[in-house]
Amino acid sequence: MDVGARIGFRELSRTEIAPAAQLLARGMGDNPILVQAFGPDPEKRQRRLDRYYAQVVPFIQAKGGFLGAFAGSTLVGVIGTLRPGFCQPGPMDALRFVPSLLANNSPAGALRVKRWLDTWALHDPREDHWHVGLLAVDSDMQARGVGTKLMTEHCARMDTVAATSYLETDKAINVRFYQKFGYKIAGQAPVLGVSNWFMRRGARVEGRGETQEGKTQSLAAND
Ligand SMILES: CC(C)(COP(=O)(O)OP(=O)(O)OC[C@H]1O[C@@H](n2cnc3c(N)ncnc32)[C@H](O)[C@@H]1OP(=O)(O)O)[C@@H](O)C(=O)NCCC(=O)NCCS
């Protein structure tokens, strides 16, 4: 059943961050990179993911924000984006992040998470971009049009400010999903033995389509 038509959107407030983290842990729990990083045991992985997202979600909220998709009053999907220049953790963020990572994972597990995030960081574009840090629809609501609605809303917001948007994914089915919104594959690399794709959606100026590479700011300024 397509529930997309009945979905409403709004920015998440601070008090909605914990439910968003729990939804992300449920919705993304089976993604291959997370299985590699947090282990094959579903229960242990879920516990580790709950704690991991409890750290990551406030970081994204502080450096960008979350848009929530609601069916009535129920949060059913979220997209978290980091604003240009803020997608990599600074030293203070790392100081907060590392102890929790070590407390909730084996040393080998914590190293796997570090290797994964370091590899993604290496691919990060140098140009200004909004970074889609997290996207998930709750596990029992997937394939019903919610993710499409969230991405449509995100892309409309990017177009309003003529911004480039960038993301990583570890699933081929998601590559096709993002391509529908104009994202193109900018790179591909194995991470912890899993195929990962790096995808970019160039800035668009309304009525003119995608701007040329590197001309985003000047075209936007000329508008
Ligand atoms: C990817 C995701 C956000 C898409 O949202 P959704 O509400 O399930 O998707 P929609 O119903 O709007 O659109 C369906 C499209 O999504 C893609 N898709 C990705 N994962 C899917 C899944 N588990 N089930 C169905 N479609 C999926 C397909 O391209 C599908 O297109 P098709 O119907 O032409 O095959 C959602 O499935 C999800 O949360 N998946 C798990 C977490 C994840 O991978 N997040 C993205 C991290 S990069």
The ligand as a Gaussian input file, in Angstrom:
#p B3LYP/6-31G(d) Opt

LIG

0 1
 C       16.056000       3.150000       1.126000
 C       14.748000       3.574000       1.783000
 C       14.945000       4.881000       2.533000
 C       13.703000       3.807000       0.666000
 O       12.498000       4.191000       1.267000
 P       11.144000       3.356000       0.981000
 O       10.046000       4.072000       1.616000
 O       11.361000       1.941000       1.367000
 O       11.086000       3.438000      -0.619000
 P        9.839000       3.857000      -1.551000
 O        8.699000       2.948000      -1.279000
 O        9.614000       5.306000      -1.471000
 O       10.467000       3.586000      -2.977000
 C       10.748000       2.276000      -3.389000
 C       12.102000       2.275000      -4.017000
 O       13.105000       2.290000      -3.004000
 C       14.188000       1.421000      -3.357000
 N       14.369000       0.539000      -2.205000
 C       15.465000       0.542000      -1.405000
 N       15.317000      -0.326000      -0.413000
 C       14.115000      -0.889000      -0.543000
 C       13.420000      -1.867000       0.192000
 N       13.937000      -2.425000       1.296000
 N       12.192000      -2.224000      -0.235000
 C       11.680000      -1.664000      -1.340000
 N       12.269000      -0.719000      -2.084000
 C       13.507000      -0.331000      -1.687000
 C       13.843000       0.761000      -4.659000
 O       14.543000       1.505000      -5.662000
 C       12.344000       1.008000      -4.813000
 O       12.052000       1.259000      -6.154000
 P       11.173000       0.220000      -6.995000
 O        9.859000       0.135000      -6.267000
 O       11.099000       0.837000      -8.348000
 O       11.957000      -1.062000      -6.940000
 C       14.192000       2.477000       2.744000
 O       13.878000       1.299000       2.018000
 C       15.121000       2.142000       3.884000
 O       15.062000       2.752000       4.943000
 N       15.968000       1.100000       3.694000
 C       16.858000       0.588000       4.742000
 C       17.865000       1.617000       5.192000
 C       18.653000       2.171000       4.034000
 O       19.172000       1.467000       3.184000
 N       18.767000       3.525000       4.032000
 C       19.533000       4.231000       3.044000
 C       20.939000       4.260000       3.455000
 S       21.975000       4.907000       2.150000

